[in-house]
Amino acid sequence: MRLIRIKQWLRTAHVFGLAPLLLVVGLSGPVLAEEGTNGEDAPAAGTIYVPLEPNFTINYTDNNRLRYMTLALSLVVENNEAALDINAHSDALRHEIIMLVSSKSDETFKTHEGREQLRQELLERIQAILDQEVGAPLVSEVYITDMVLQG
């Protein structure tokens, strides 16, 4: 698979007046770059944050009362290939996340210890699914980047 040199492509897009179109359309998902002859365009090794989008809207019950929450998560992976695997299996991951979070009580979300425990449970479940689907856990951390409770 031949990858596009991002910097060169952006310069070309700007010359032909496509820069405003890029702002309107936007780019989503991980961005890959071709390794240049001098290595300046090589993808950096290390941490890549993969946001699970769109945000989750989840209902849960607490003392027989229906409540709602919105939840935003980002997963930490080591390379672009892992980020692509996350995107490829996002439906299975989203299902597991919704099932886990909807089974929790209000107290879980209101305390720091409860949120930390939830984060660890999410990590374990996500790693189990990825291990089953691609043969490796791929995700080293799960971050809760936004949480709003209502109800």
Rosetta blueprint (number, residue, H / E / L):
1 M L
2 R L
3 L L
4 I L
5 R L
6 I H
7 K H
8 Q H
9 W H
10 L H
11 R H
12 T H
13 A H
14 H H
15 V H
16 F L
17 G L
18 L L
19 A H
20 P H
21 L H
22 L H
23 L H
24 V H
25 V H
26 G L
27 L L
28 S L
29 G L
30 P L
31 V L
32 L L
33 A L
34 E L
35 E L
36 G L
37 T L
38 N L
39 G L
40 E L
41 D L
42 A L
43 P L
44 A L
45 A L
46 G L
47 T L
48 I E
49 Y E
50 V E
51 P E
52 L E
53 E E
54 P E
55 N E
56 F E
57 T E
58 I E
59 N E
60 Y E
61 T E
62 D E
63 N L
64 N L
65 R E
66 L E
67 R E
68 Y E
69 M E
70 T E
71 L E
72 A E
73 L E
74 S E
75 L E
76 V E
77 V E
78 E L
79 N L
80 N H
81 E H
82 A H
83 A H
84 L H
85 D H
86 I H
87 N H
88 A H
89 H L
90 S H
91 D H
92 A H
93 L H
94 R H
95 H H
96 E H
97 I H
98 I H
99 M H
100 L H
101 V H
102 S H
103 S L
104 K L
105 S L
106 D H
107 E H
108 T H
109 F H
110 K H
111 T L
112 H H
113 E H
114 G H
115 R H
116 E H
117 Q H
118 L H
119 R H
120 Q H
121 E H
122 L H
123 L H
124 E H
125 R H
126 I H
127 Q H
128 A H
129 I H
130 L H
131 D H
132 Q H
133 E H
134 V H
135 G L
136 A L
137 P L
138 L L
139 V L
140 S L
141 E E
142 V E
143 Y E
144 I E
145 T E
146 D E
147 M E
148 V E
149 L E
150 Q E
151 G L
